[in-house]
Amino acid sequence: MAAAGSGFEDPSADVLDRAAAAFGLLASPARLHIVWALAQGESDVTGLAERVGGALPAVSQHLTKLKLAGLVRARREGRRQVYFVDPDDQAAVVDVVRLMVGRLSDHADAIPSPRLRGL
């Protein structure tokens, strides 16, 4: 359905549901940190666990969920899996993560902690 006078088509309910699910996965600080780290460069699960300060099994579970949502991809290199964010598939999501986390990092002292849970 086109928005009145805009000439643009609104996304379908299915597309909006899938987008909301993907953003819901990013609502976890651990998963957000993983996507942030992978946006800077690829890594295996051990390197990610060290970087984000998480337990190896927990990081592995987060990666599985991010992979299922299509936010993260993996390739095999010998006996290890190397995880990465595909810039062709997820450039917009990665840009949003970079902008949001980067902006909050730059202004950490000036921005009060949000109390948006439950809205």
Phi, psi and omega in degrees: 000132181278138175291139185307119174074002185265333184079003179255145176274135173286148178291156178288164178299323179297316179297316179296322177297315180294320179295317179297321178296318179296316178293327176299321177297326180281356179286349176276125178304322180295314180292322177298318178296320178297313179297318177302312181297317181289336175292336178276339180162157183290161182198159170269174186294326179295314178297320178294317180299319178294318184291316184268355177073031180249162175289144183307312180297322180293315179297320178299318178295319177299317180297321178299315180294318179295325177293315180299327179279352180081013180274337182227146175237167180217153172222152181271133172233098185065239181265000182243155175262133176252125183260148180202162173259124181283111183296334179288322182274325190236025183304317183293317180295316180297320177299318179297315179298312180300314181297312184294308182293319179298315180296316179294323178294319181294330185239033185302325182283331186270341185258122177292153179296126182289145177243060186262356181301138177086000179283000000 
